[in-house]
Structure formats: C-alpha cells, structure tokens
Amino acid sequence: MDNVFDSIIIGGGPAGLAAAVYTARGKMSTILFEKAVLGGQISITHELANYPGFFSANHEELHPKYLIDQMEMQAKSFGAQIEKKTVTEVRLNDKIKEIVTSDGQVYKAKSVIVATGAGPRKLGCIGEREYTGKGVSYCATCDADFFTDLEVFCVGGGDTAVEESLYLTRFARKVTLIVRKDYLRAAASIIERAEQNPKLEIKYRTNLLEVKGDGAVESARFLNNETNEEWEYKVSEEDGIFGVFIFVGYDPVTKLFEGMLDMQDGFIVADEFMKTNIEGVFAAGDLRPKMFKQVVTAVSDGAIAAMASEKYVAEHFG
Ligand SMILES: Cc1cc2nc3c(=O)[nH]c(=O)nc-3n(C[C@H](O)[C@H](O)[C@H](O)COP(=O)(O)OP(=O)(O)OC[C@H]3O[C@@H](n4cnc5c(N)ncnc54)[C@H](O)[C@@H]3O)c2cc1C
C-alpha cells in the first residue's frame, strides 16, 4: 500500500524509541513523531543510574542523553524515520489509521503505537501558571543554573522531589523542601543524604499557597497545615528573584485519545501485549496505569507493543 506506514509511533520517550528500534528492525516501515525533545521525561533529569548496562565510573557518561542518542541512532540505523512534529489529531477507528500533525499533514498507518508518556502535575497554588518560567519551574536540570547563589523552594515529598532538591543545592545558596505531610515518600538512602546536606532544609506539614511578584517571583505564602499559621517568604532586594520548583508527580498525556481509547483516571488501558480497545492501536510506557514508571519498564512496554503490532500487521495485511 503506497504512503501507508506499517507503524506510526506517537512520542519519542524511552517507550516510543524502543518501539521504533523493534518495528524498524522487524522491517516495518516506521515513522515516529516527537513534539519536544527525544527522551521525554528522562531528558529533564541529569543522571540515570538504574538502567541495566548503562554504567560507567565516569559520571559524565551516565547522562541520560547519551542513552537516548544511542536509541535514536539505533532506530534510524534500521530505517525508522524520526520527525520533530506534534500530533494534533488521530483517527483510529478504521483499518487504516490517520494521524494529523500540527502542520496539517495527514499520515496513514496500518498500526499505531501511542507512547505520549506523562507531564509534570500542577500544584494548583495561586500564581503558579502566571509565574511558570518566571521563577516557577518543573525541571531542575533545565533551570537550576538560573538560581545560582539564590534561594530556592521545592515542593513535594517523593523520590523526585528529594533528589532534585539535592541536585539544586549544587547551585542555590539554600534549598527549602516544602512537604505537605510529616514524612517523605523516598528511599531511605536518599532521605539520609537530604538530612545530612547543610544547604537543604525540610519543612514538613507545609503547603505552598501562593507565589507573586512584579514580573518574576518575589514572594511566596505558605501554610503550616498543623497549626494553621501562615507565613511569607520575601526576596531581598539584592537577590531580586528566587526559585520555586514543583515536583508533585506526573499526569498522563492522553487528552488526544479521550473518547476513543479506554482509560482509567486518564491512563490508557492496554493488555499484556499493549493492545488497546481499538484493533491495531497499542499503548506503551508511562501513559499506562502501572505502579512502576521507569525507563526500563517503558522500554519493555515499547518492545512488546512493537512485536505485537508486527504480528497484527502480518495477520491483517498479509
Ligand atoms: C525528574 C525525573 C527523573 C527520573 N529519573 C528516573 C531514573 O533515574 N530512572 C528511571 O528509570 N526513570 C526515571 N524517571 C522516569 C522515566 O523518565 C519515565 O518512566 C520514562 O521517561 C517514561 O517513558 P515514556 O516514553 O513512557 O514517556 P515520556 O518519557 O513521558 O515520553 C513521552 C514523549 O511523548 C512526547 N509527546 C507527547 N505528546 C505528543 C504529541 N501529541 N505529539 C508528539 N509527541 C508527543 C513527549 O514530548 C515525550 O517526549 C524519571 C522521571 C523524571 C520526571
């Protein structure tokens, strides 16, 4: 069939890239669309220490970008096409699926692998949206440098919040971690490192209520949820700005598929072969409702989705 890909992959995170390696290696004509940066969520962190086989005594080489670059080259070496485009519309119900990108182009495929992953969850405090990029950030690796020798507040109580707070202590003068509960939900080894870091203060039972300023974040209002007392942090004239990093989890990026693919709390439901409720459409990675969201599990999903889609295309298109 002319101009019909065997496989279209939406999303170039670990799941989508792994899927592309497998479909292309299986001689399926493959095109992958990525709207932002290849690597997805892992590209916003600075270290990947738990991916099997990705190890070096030299820390530089543990940067996730190295792994992602390798995946990209591997997929391309087998013939996969990788395009920097946002998918804006999907038509999945017919046997030949149609995918529309932001430039209005329509691509056709015999099978589709959805791997759009997850994005940072918003905290919901006053001023959060207005000051995003003006002091409020969701990515320490991207923005830490802006706050060199300044004060930084981080919000969250999980592994990512603690790890990223520790990372920020390398840049900021002081980091205060704001934790809603009276404990951290992080690995004991990470908590120990946090407690021993002289630049990191942890404030438990505290909520961030509001950030405000004149063009950039200059003050923040907090609530001690145990005593109900409010307090405010105001930046000094000398500093002019401070950072507020929010690490309160990730939501699935699945809006595009609402009303088409079965979902559970916004996560796309798929079976053990990554098949969704629509024939020929597979879902892989963090957008599935699963307990452990890691590079290694995303990559596994991608490989399974690719092999299942290969079988589907062979059976239905001969
Ligand atoms: C700060 C941080 C640290 C982490 N540290 C680790 C770690 O140390 N070890 C580990 O194993 N895991 C870690 N993780 C988790 C890991 O990054 C994720 O589990 C993994 O990236 C999930 O891969 P994915 O491909 O399913 O989704 P994602 O990585 O979310 O990738 C999805 C991709 O799809 C793209 N996309 C979305 N919508 C569209 C569209 N409409 N059109 C085109 N493209 C689209 C996005 O831009 C994105 O690139 C970390 C995550 C974060 C946030």
The ligand as an SDF file (V2000), in Angstrom:
LIG
                    3D

 53 58  0  0  0  0  0  0  0  0999 V2000
   12.8250   14.1320   37.0620 C   0  0  0  0  0  0  0  0  0  0  0  0
   12.6890   12.6900   36.6610 C   0  0  0  0  0  0  0  0  0  0  0  0
   13.6620   11.7730   36.9860 C   0  0  0  0  0  0  0  0  0  0  0  0
   13.5430   10.4380   36.6070 C   0  0  0  0  0  0  0  0  0  0  0  0
   14.5560    9.5590   36.9340 N   0  0  0  0  0  0  0  0  0  0  0  0
   14.4860    8.2770   36.5120 C   0  0  0  0  0  0  0  0  0  0  0  0
   15.5500    7.3720   36.7660 C   0  0  0  0  0  0  0  0  0  0  0  0
   16.5620    7.7290   37.3800 O   0  0  0  0  0  0  0  0  0  0  0  0
   15.4230    6.1030   36.3130 N   0  0  0  0  0  0  0  0  0  0  0  0
   14.3340    5.6570   35.6060 C   0  0  0  0  0  0  0  0  0  0  0  0
   14.3140    4.5100   35.1860 O   0  0  0  0  0  0  0  0  0  0  0  0
   13.3020    6.5030   35.3650 N   0  0  0  0  0  0  0  0  0  0  0  0
   13.3520    7.7810   35.7990 C   0  0  0  0  0  0  0  0  0  0  0  0
   12.3110    8.6500   35.5510 N   0  0  0  0  0  0  0  0  0  0  0  0
   11.0950    8.0930   34.9050 C   0  0  0  0  0  0  0  0  0  0  0  0
   11.2830    7.9610   33.3850 C   0  0  0  0  0  0  0  0  0  0  0  0
   11.8020    9.1550   32.8660 O   0  0  0  0  0  0  0  0  0  0  0  0
    9.9320    7.6300   32.7520 C   0  0  0  0  0  0  0  0  0  0  0  0
    9.4100    6.4710   33.3290 O   0  0  0  0  0  0  0  0  0  0  0  0
   10.0860    7.4180   31.2450 C   0  0  0  0  0  0  0  0  0  0  0  0
   10.6490    8.5490   30.6230 O   0  0  0  0  0  0  0  0  0  0  0  0
    8.7300    7.1050   30.6050 C   0  0  0  0  0  0  0  0  0  0  0  0
    8.9190    6.9800   29.2390 O   0  0  0  0  0  0  0  0  0  0  0  0
    7.7190    7.1600   28.1860 P   0  0  0  0  0  0  0  0  0  0  0  0
    8.3430    7.0020   26.8430 O   0  0  0  0  0  0  0  0  0  0  0  0
    6.6030    6.2940   28.5700 O   0  0  0  0  0  0  0  0  0  0  0  0
    7.1800    8.6410   28.3730 O   0  0  0  0  0  0  0  0  0  0  0  0
    7.8790   10.0720   28.3250 P   0  0  0  0  0  0  0  0  0  0  0  0
    9.2760    9.9870   28.7980 O   0  0  0  0  0  0  0  0  0  0  0  0
    6.9390   10.9620   29.0350 O   0  0  0  0  0  0  0  0  0  0  0  0
    7.9060   10.4340   26.7670 O   0  0  0  0  0  0  0  0  0  0  0  0
    6.7410   10.7600   26.0590 C   0  0  0  0  0  0  0  0  0  0  0  0
    7.1250   11.6090   24.8650 C   0  0  0  0  0  0  0  0  0  0  0  0
    5.9760   11.8190   24.0400 O   0  0  0  0  0  0  0  0  0  0  0  0
    6.0110   13.1380   23.5270 C   0  0  0  0  0  0  0  0  0  0  0  0
    4.6570   13.5420   23.1490 N   0  0  0  0  0  0  0  0  0  0  0  0
    3.5800   13.7280   23.9730 C   0  0  0  0  0  0  0  0  0  0  0  0
    2.5030   14.1220   23.2570 N   0  0  0  0  0  0  0  0  0  0  0  0
    2.8960   14.1850   21.9610 C   0  0  0  0  0  0  0  0  0  0  0  0
    2.2380   14.5380   20.7490 C   0  0  0  0  0  0  0  0  0  0  0  0
    0.9480   14.9120   20.7300 N   0  0  0  0  0  0  0  0  0  0  0  0
    2.9420   14.5190   19.5860 N   0  0  0  0  0  0  0  0  0  0  0  0
    4.2630   14.1380   19.5780 C   0  0  0  0  0  0  0  0  0  0  0  0
    4.9400   13.7960   20.7160 N   0  0  0  0  0  0  0  0  0  0  0  0
    4.2670   13.8110   21.8840 C   0  0  0  0  0  0  0  0  0  0  0  0
    6.5660   13.9620   24.6980 C   0  0  0  0  0  0  0  0  0  0  0  0
    7.1120   15.1890   24.2440 O   0  0  0  0  0  0  0  0  0  0  0  0
    7.6240   12.9880   25.2560 C   0  0  0  0  0  0  0  0  0  0  0  0
    8.8990   13.2190   24.6900 O   0  0  0  0  0  0  0  0  0  0  0  0
   12.3940    9.9860   35.9000 C   0  0  0  0  0  0  0  0  0  0  0  0
   11.3940   10.9150   35.5700 C   0  0  0  0  0  0  0  0  0  0  0  0
   11.5420   12.2530   35.9350 C   0  0  0  0  0  0  0  0  0  0  0  0
   10.4650   13.2290   35.5710 C   0  0  0  0  0  0  0  0  0  0  0  0
  1  2  1  0
  2  3  1  0
  2 52  2  0
  3  4  2  0
  4  5  1  0
  4 50  1  0
  5  6  2  0
  6  7  1  0
  6 13  1  0
  7  8  2  0
  7  9  1  0
  9 10  1  0
 10 11  2  0
 10 12  1  0
 12 13  2  0
 13 14  1  0
 14 15  1  0
 14 50  1  0
 15 16  1  0
 16 17  1  0
 16 18  1  0
 18 19  1  0
 18 20  1  0
 20 21  1  0
 20 22  1  0
 22 23  1  0
 23 24  1  0
 24 25  2  0
 24 26  1  0
 24 27  1  0
 27 28  1  0
 28 29  2  0
 28 30  1  0
 28 31  1  0
 31 32  1  0
 32 33  1  0
 33 34  1  0
 33 48  1  0
 34 35  1  0
 35 36  1  0
 35 46  1  0
 36 37  1  0
 36 45  1  0
 37 38  2  0
 38 39  1  0
 39 40  1  0
 39 45  2  0
 40 41  1  0
 40 42  2  0
 42 43  1  0
 43 44  2  0
 44 45  1  0
 46 47  1  0
 46 48  1  0
 48 49  1  0
 50 51  2  0
 51 52  1  0
 52 53  1  0
M  END
$$$$
